[in-house]
Amino acid sequence: MTNKKFIHSLILTFANSLIVLTVFSQSDVPAPAAKQSQSIYLTHATVHVGNGKILNNATIGFENGKIIFLEENPSFKTDETMGKVIDCTGKQIYPGIIAANTKVGLDEIEAVRATNDYAEVGNYNPDARAIIAYNTDSRVTPTVRSNGVLYAQSTPLYGTVSGTSAVVQLDAWNWEDALVKEDGIWLNWPNMRGWDNELWAPKVNKDYDKQVNALKDYFSDAKSYAEAGAHDKTNLRFEAMSGLFTKTKTLYINVDRVKEMQHAIAFAEEFGLRLVISGGEESWMIADELAKKNVAVILGKTHELPSGDDADIDQPFKTPAVLQKAGVLFCLSIPGGFWQERNLAFNAGSAVTYGLTKEEALAAITSNTAKILGVDTQIGSLEKGKEASLIVSTGDVLDMKTSNIEYAFISGRQIDLNNKQKELNVKFSKKYGVN
């Protein structure tokens, strides 16, 4: 019997390996773009700066990867002596979209474990660095990129302390090229209520206080380690957390319920940490408190039903406007998504129907996200001196009916927007005679 189990296990392992080899045997991922070699000017466009401003009939110029010119109705005419000139009459220019709290580059095929690299064994893994596992050869990334997402926060999942996330740019040869910043540690806050599978009903988590106290003990030890300075023996887990106590790293806490969020806020205050709440389903109930305490929120997707029985069925759509009105710094996300991130802009568009302006919704996936992730001096808005990371669309990027990304640039490099799905579309259009 043991031999049969071993053989069965070996067959499954071999089969999974074949699937993985099949996935990666043919490289149909576009090669990363070369470094910008000449000045580029995009003219006669409507430019959405990302901070609420709109410039009509504007020209944006960039060289060596940086924006050097941005002006509405410029007084001079561009020509080929200035470099490459692209006429964008009738087109819209936006900052590159930034997807927060994702599995981009960490997941390839959900049903094949060998292609999933977003979780470590054990409950406390602050030293698990997502960037080390980041796969620049993923077939998924080009499909996300073609809808305007140029940056992502690749985030570890599961356990109590999941690990360290990284902000990456989505056109790179390797993870070293991709890395923008390793930004923070992720913590899954304990739930006050759980679920009884036998009774099929909610139940109180009797161990909640014990779990919170265990977290406090762990963070107290980590803080003592950080404050002690030099050590005879290195503790890799505590070493990874040291930046939390100097606020060079952010503590991201996955938490949704009001009481749990308030406990998480008190926890961060106790240890003097820079806190960002991720999820925040009920954050609309304590929006004023969040604004007063300067706590930012990475909201979950708007295209979702609320989990609470008493919540309005359209509450996920309304929450962004509530936070905006209260002055809370927030961004939108599709938590734990990878291929789903291509729909992030359309999640933001849905929030427009429920109270946000279009420019506020755009900020929720660009400049606000950059501020929360601590990369706003580089990306997130179109301003002189910042990275020339932008997209050009023939329609409204927030509207799935009209959005059509024609050009994309990361640090001035023009990105190849082709992907496997586009190739399949061309292939089968020919087969069935579709123009």
N, C-alpha and C positions, 0 to 999 in steps of 0.2 A: 504493500500500500504506500509505503514511504517513497519507494522508487517511482511509482506511478505519479505521485504528487510532484516529485522532483522533475520528472520528465515533462509533466504538464506545465510546471512553472517555467522550465527552460524553453518550451515551445512558445509560451506567451511572451517571454522576454525577447525571443528571436523575432516573433511577429511584430512586436512593438518597435524593435530596432529597424526592421524592414520598412515600417511605416515612416519612421523618422528619416531613414536614408532616402526614401522616395520623396519626402517633403523637401529635403535639402540637396538632392542629387542634381537638380537643374536650377541654376541660378537665374531667376527671372526678376530679381530685384535690381532696379536701375543703379548703376554705379554712382557714388556720391559726386556731386558737382565740383569742378575745380575752383580754386580760389579766384575771386573776382580780379580780372586782369585789366579792365578798362572802366572808365566812368560810365554810369548808366543813368539816363534821365527818362522818367515816365511823365508824359505831358497831357494836359487838357483833361484831367481826371477829377472825379469827386473823391476827395481824400477824407476818410474817417480817421481822425487822429488817434482815437481810443480813449481820450480823456473827456469826451463830451463835445469836442469841437468838430465841425465839418468845414472843409475848404472846397469851394467850388472852382472849377476851371483851374485846378492847381497843378503845379509841377513839383515832383520830388526827385532829387538827384542824390546819388551815393557813389562813393569810391572807397576802395580798400575796406569794404564791408561796413562802412559807417555812412549815416545820412549826413550830407553836407549842405543840402539845399531843400527847402520846403516853403513854397510861397503860392499864394492865391493871385491869379492874374499877373504873372510875372511880367516885368517890363522889358525883358529881352527875349529873343527867339532862339530856340535851340537848333543846332545843326550837327552834322556828323563830325565836325572838327572837335566837338566837345566830348565825343565818345559815342556810345550806343544810345540811340533815341527811339523810344517806343511810344507811338501815338495811342493814348488811352481814352480818346474821345468817347463819351457815353459809358465809360466803365467806372467801377468803384474800386478804390484801394483801401485796404484795411491792414492793421497790424496782424502778424501771424497769430493764430489762435493757440492758446496754452491750455492743455488738458491737465487738470490736477487730479491726484489720487487715482492712478491708473495701473494697469498691468502691461502697458505697452512695452514691448521688448522683453517681457518676462513670461509671456504665454504665447503659444503658437496654435496648438490644437487641444481644446479643452478635454477631449476624451483620451488623449495620449499623455500619460503621466510624465514620460521622458521629455516632453516639450514644455512642461510647467515648472517654472523655477522662481516662484514668488513666495515660498514659505519654508521655514526651517523647523526642524523637530524641536520641541520644548517650548516652554512658556516665556522665557526671558532671553531674547536674542537681540539686544540693541546693537551688537557688533555685526549683525548680518547686513551687509551692504548690498542694496539692490543693484548698484551700478556694476558690480563685479559679474552679475548674472545677465546684464543687459545684452541682448542679441541684436546687433546692427544688421544682420542678414535676414531678419524676419520678413516674410511675405506680407504680413499684416500691416506693417508700418507704411508702405507706399499707398495703401488704400485709405488710411487715415489722413495721410499728407495731402492726398488729392482733394480733400474737402476742406483744406485750409488749416489743419492742425499741424503746426511746425515745431512745437515744443510740448513736452509731456513731463509730468512728475511720476517717475516709476517708483512704485510703492510696495513694500513687503506686506504680507497679510498674515493673519492668524496668530495664535498665542496671546499672551498678555502684552508683552513688549515685542512687537513684530520685527523691528529692525530700523535701518536708516534708509530714507528715500533719497532720490537723486533727480534733479532737473536735467533733462537731456534735450539736445536738438536732434531732429529726426532725419538727418542726412549725413551719415558718418561712416567711416571705414571700420572703426572699432570703438569700444566703450570710452577709451581715453579721448578720442576725438569728439564723442557725443556729449561728454560731461560738461555741464554748465556750472552746477553746484550741487554738493551733497548738503541737503538743507535741514534735515531734522529727523527726530525719533518718533516712531508711531506706537501709540498705546491704545489698546482696546479696553474701554472702561467697563467694569462689571455691571451687569443688569440687576436692577432691584426686583424685577419680575421675570420669571422664565415660563416654560411651557411643560405641562404634564402630558406626556404622550399617551398614557393609559387612560386618563380621564378626558383627554382632548380638551383641555381648559388651561387658562393661565394659572400660575402658582407663584407664591412669594419665594424669592431666593433668600433662604434663611442664613446663607453664608455671606451675604453681601458685605456686612460690616467687617467680617474677617478678611475678605478679599481686599477691601479698601485699605485696611490696616497693613496687610502684607505688602501692598504697593508702597505705602508710606515708609515702611521699614526698608524696602529695597532702594527707594530713592534717597532715604537718609544715609544709607551706606554709600551710595554712589556719590552723594554730595560731600561726605566726609573724605572719601577717596580723592575727589577733585581738589578739595581745599588743602589736602595734606602735601601736595606738590610731588616731589620725587618719591619713588617707591623702589624697594629692593626687588619686588616681584610685581610684574605687570598684570593687572586684571583687565583683560581685553574688553569685557562687557562694560565695566565702569569707565574705562578709558574712552569708549565710544560715547558715553553719556556726558563727559566732562563739559562739552560745549553747551549743554543745556543750562548749566549754572553760571555761565558767562554771557548767555543769550546770543552766542554766535550760532547756535542751533535752536530750532523751534521744536516744541513738544506738540505733536498733532494727536488729538484724542478723538477716537471714534465714539460718538455718543449722540443719542437722539432725544431722550426724554428730559423734561424740564428739571426734575429733582436731581437726576444724574448729571445733567449739565452744570447745575449749580454746585454740586459736590466736586465736579471736575475743576471748575473755576477756583473754588476754595483751595483745592489741592495744589493747583499751579501757583496761586498766590502764596501759599505756605512755603513753597520752595523757591519763590522768586523766578518763575519760568515764563518765557514768552509762549503763550498758549494760542493755538488755533483749533477750533472745534470742527470736526469733520462729520458730515451727516446732518446733524442739527435739525432733525425733522420738526421738532416742536420749538425751534428757536424763535419763531414768530411770537410766541407767548411771552418771551422775556427779552424782546428786542431792545427795549430801553436800557435794561440792565447790561446787556452785551455792549451797547454803545458806550455807556458810562464807564465800563471797565476796560474798554478798548480791546475787546476780544473779537477776533476775526472768525469768519465761518466759511468753510468749504461746503456748500449745500449739495445735497444729492440731486438726482435728475428731476426735472419737472414732469417728465412723462411717466408718472407713477401714481398709483393709488396710495392714499394715506393708510398707515397701519392701525391708527386708532379708530375705534368704533364710532366715537362721537365727533370726529373731525369732519369738516366739510369735504366732500368728495373731490373738489378742485383745490384743496389747500396747497398741495405741492406747487401748483401754478401761481398761487397768490403770495406765497412766502417771500420770494425775492423782492416784491414791491414793498412789503411790510418792513423788511430789513433796510431797504433803500431809504424809505421815509424816516426811519428811526436813526439813520446815520451809521449803520453797522457796515464795516468793511466786509464784503462777502464776494465769493465767486461761485460759479456753477460747475458741476462736475457730473460724471457718470461713474460712481465709485466702483473700483475694481474692474472697470471695463478695459478692453484693448481694441478689438475691431469696432466696438460700439462707439468709440470716441469720434468716429466720423460724423456722428449725429449730434455732437455737442452744440454746434451753432444753432441747430434747429430747436434744441431744448431751450436755448436762450431766446429764440424767436417766439416761442410759446409764452414766455414770461411777459412779452410785450403786450399781448392781448389782455393780460391781467394786471396792468398797472405800470410796468417799466416803460420808459421811452426806448427807442431803438438804440440810442447811443449809450444809455445805461446798461442795456442788455449786452451790447458789444463789450463794454468795460468789464462786465461780469465774466467774460471769457478771454480777456486780454490784460488790460492795465491793472484791474483789481487782483487778478490771479498773480501777476508779476509782483505786486506789492506783498501779497500774502506769502509768496514763496521766497521773497527777499532778492529778486532779480530785476527789480523795476528800474535800476540805473542802466540796465543793458537792453531790456526788451519790454514789450507790453504796450508801447505807444510809439507813434511816429514823430520823433523830435530830433533836431540836430544833435549829432554826437552819439546817438544811440545806434544799436545794430540795425542794419538795413534788412530787417526780417519782416516781410510783408507779403500780402496776396493781392492779386488783381482779379476781379470778378466782373462778368458781364451783367450780373443781377445782384439782388440783395442776398448777401451771404447768410443772413438769418432765415431766409425763406427757401425751403426745400424745392419749391416749384421753379424758382428763378436763379438760384445760386449755381454758378458755373465758373469754377476757378480756371483762369487761362494762364496765369503766371504765378510763380511762387519764388521768393528769394529768402535764403537764410544767410545772414551776414554778407549780403551782396551777391551770393552765389545763386545763379538761376537753377532751380531744382527741376529734375525730370519728374513730371506728374503722371507718367505711365505706371500701370500696375497690372497684376495678374487678372483682375476682374475686367479691366478695360480690354485686355488681350482676348479674353474669352468672349467678350461681347462682340468684338470684331470677327473672331473666328466663326461664331455661330450665326452672326448676322449674314455672313457669306453663305453658310449652309442653307439657311431658310430664305434667302433672297430679300433680307430686310435692308433698306438703305439707311 
